[in-house]
Each structure stands twice: as C-alpha cells, then as structure tokens.
C-alpha cells in the first residue's frame, strides 16, 4: 500500500504515517482497490513565501494484477497562508487533487507554479519506464496541469476526474499583436 512518512529532522521521530489508517486519513482514498500502490516524488508549495509550507503534492500509482490501473495526485494541506502557527502533522489533511486516465502512473514529482492571483497550478506527466513490460505498453500518456482552487481557503482539493478537465491537445497559442488561441472553446 502507498504510504507517506513525516519525520522530525531534529529528533528522528516519526511524526505521522499517511496510509497507516487506510481510508481513514484520506490516503489511500479507497483501500479496497488501492492496496498495491506506490508514491512518486513530492513537491511542496509556500504560497506567501513566509518559509512555511502550505501544501505537499504527491503522485501515487496503483496496480491490479501487475497492471497499472490508475494514478492520483494527492494534496496534503498543512496550513493556509493566513495562519501564524502551522498545525502539527497529526492535523494535516489529505485530499485528491485529480485522477489520471486508466493506465497512467505518476512516478516523477510534480512542478508547481502560481498565476497572477497566487492560485497554485500543479503540473505532472504520466508514464513509467521501469521494466520490460513498460517498453511494450501502447497506452497514451499525458501531461496534466490542474489549478488548486481550494488551497487558499483550506478546503479539500476538488478531486477532478479526467472527464472534468479540459483537453488542450489541439490548442495553439500565437503570440503576436493581437495574440490568438485556436482549437479551444
């Protein structure tokens, strides 16, 4: 089962294990199906540059009978930018930012940026190249970019499905006077 650990770097003590209470701490979200999985790289976000992490993003992938069935991008909410004192790891909240299409694992850490309103955008790609079976897969992999609209308010992430995201594969942006966008509504 996919798990995440928070250690106190000063003492070496384990502060929290995500996944220790399957389904009870939001990680994994559905333990009946998500018992054979792994967590890829992590990335953190400091929204107001106060040297306090507001959220950690972690991609997880799940297998059934040796086949990657799906991936999820999780968000661990530590605290909102308006907090003076951040809560201990036992109070951190886990929710799903977005789900991938079938057979799209997430193994690399996401990248995070902010728009002009300081809304976080989380970007990640799917796919893996670990073994011979990975070489033979014909499944199309994707690059995702998802706005985290609820982080600033401290609400759970929206858990978007691929059907709820906009496919911009055919979008073309031309930078000129005036700039144009084609291929999207």
C-alpha positions in Angstrom: 0.0 0.0 0.0 1.2 3.5 -0.8 2.3 5.3 2.3 3.9 8.6 3.3 6.0 9.3 6.4 6.7 12.6 8.2 9.9 12.6 10.3 11.1 15.2 12.8 14.6 16.0 11.3 15.8 17.2 14.7 14.9 14.1 16.7 14.4 11.5 14.0 11.0 10.6 15.5 8.1 9.5 13.3 5.5 12.3 13.5 2.9 10.7 11.1 2.4 7.9 8.7 -0.1 8.6 5.9 -1.7 5.3 4.9 -1.5 3.8 8.4 -5.2 4.1 8.7 -6.3 3.1 5.1 -9.2 5.2 4.0 -9.4 6.9 7.4 -6.7 9.5 6.7 -7.6 10.0 3.0 -4.6 8.1 1.8 -5.4 5.9 0.1 -8.8 7.1 -0.7 -10.3 3.7 -1.5 -8.3 1.0 0.3 -10.4 -1.9 -1.2 -8.9 -1.1 -4.6 -5.8 0.9 -3.8 -3.9 -1.7 -1.7 -1.0 -2.2 -4.1 0.5 1.2 -4.9 3.4 3.5 -4.6 4.1 7.2 -4.1 6.2 9.0 -6.7 8.2 12.2 -6.0 6.8 15.0 -3.8 6.7 18.8 -4.2 5.8 21.5 -1.7 4.2 24.9 -2.0 4.8 28.1 0.1 2.0 30.4 -1.2 3.1 33.6 0.5 6.9 33.0 0.8 6.9 33.0 4.6 9.2 29.9 4.8 6.2 27.8 5.9 5.0 25.1 3.6 1.2 25.3 2.9 0.8 22.1 0.9 2.6 19.0 -0.3 1.7 17.3 -3.6 2.3 13.6 -4.2 1.5 11.5 -7.2 0.5 7.9 -6.5 0.0 4.9 -8.8 -2.0 1.7 -8.2 -1.7 -1.7 -9.8 -4.1 -4.6 -10.0 -2.6 -8.0 -11.1 0.6 -6.3 -12.2 -1.1 -3.7 -14.4 -1.1 0.0 -13.6 -4.8 0.8 -13.3 -4.8 4.5 -12.5 -2.9 7.3 -10.8 -3.9 10.1 -8.5 -2.3 13.4 -7.5 -2.8 13.9 -3.7 -2.6 17.2 -1.8 -1.6 17.2 1.8 -2.8 20.5 3.3 -0.5 21.8 6.1 -1.9 25.3 6.6 -3.4 28.3 4.8 -1.2 31.4 4.1 -3.0 33.4 6.8 -2.0 31.2 9.6 0.7 32.4 12.1 1.3 28.9 13.6 1.1 25.8 11.5 -0.6 22.7 12.9 1.4 19.5 13.8 1.5 16.7 11.2 -1.4 14.9 13.0 -3.7 17.7 11.8 -2.6 17.8 8.2 -5.4 16.9 5.8 -5.2 14.7 2.7 -7.4 15.0 -0.4 -7.2 14.1 -4.1 -6.4 17.0 -6.5 -7.0 14.9 -9.6 -7.2 11.4 -11.1 -5.4 10.3 -14.2 -6.9 8.3 -17.1 -6.6 4.5 -16.9 -3.1 3.0 -17.1 -1.4 6.4 -16.4 1.0 6.1 -13.5 2.6 9.1 -11.8 6.2 8.4 -10.8 8.0 11.8 -11.1 7.5 14.8 -8.7 5.0 17.4 -9.9 6.0 21.0 -10.7 4.2 23.9 -9.1 3.7 27.5 -10.2 1.3 30.3 -9.3 -0.8 32.5 -11.6 -1.2 36.3 -11.2 -3.8 35.7 -8.4 -1.4 33.4 -6.5 -3.5 30.4 -7.3 -1.3 27.3 -7.4 -1.1 25.3 -10.7 0.2 21.7 -10.3 1.8 20.1 -13.4 2.8 16.5 -13.9 3.3 13.9 -16.5 2.4 10.2 -16.6 4.2 7.1 -17.6 7.0 4.9 -16.4 10.0 3.0 -17.8 10.9 0.5 -15.0 10.8 -2.9 -16.7 10.4 -4.8 -20.0 6.6 -4.6 -19.8 6.8 -0.8 -19.7 8.7 -0.9 -23.0 5.8 -2.7 -24.7 2.9 -0.6 -23.5 1.0 1.3 -26.1 -1.1 3.3 -23.7 -1.0 7.1 -24.4 0.5 9.0 -21.6 -0.5 12.6 -20.7 0.7 15.9 -19.2 -1.6 17.4 -16.7 -1.9 21.0 -15.4 -4.5 21.5 -12.7 -5.4 24.6 -10.7 -5.7 24.1 -7.0 -8.6 26.4 -6.4 -9.3 25.4 -2.8 -5.8 25.6 -1.1 -6.0 29.3 -0.2 -9.3 28.7 1.7 -8.1 25.5 3.4 -10.8 23.4 1.8 -10.3 19.8 0.5 -9.0 19.6 -3.1 -11.6 19.1 -5.8 -10.6 15.6 -6.9 -11.1 16.2 -10.6 -11.6 13.3 -12.9 -10.1 13.3 -16.5 -13.6 14.0 -17.9 -13.8 17.2 -15.8 -10.5 18.5 -17.1 -10.1 20.4 -20.4 -8.2 18.5 -23.1 -5.9 21.1 -24.8 -4.1 18.7 -27.1 -5.0 20.7 -30.2 -4.8 24.2 -28.8 -2.4 26.6 -30.5 -1.4 29.9 -29.0 0.1 32.5 -31.2 1.9 35.4 -29.6 1.6 38.5 -31.8 -0.4 41.7 -32.0 -3.1 40.6 -31.2 -2.4 37.1 -29.6 -4.7 34.3 -30.7 -5.8 31.0 -29.3 -7.1 28.3 -31.7 -8.5 24.9 -31.1 -10.4 25.5 -27.8 -13.8 26.9 -26.9 
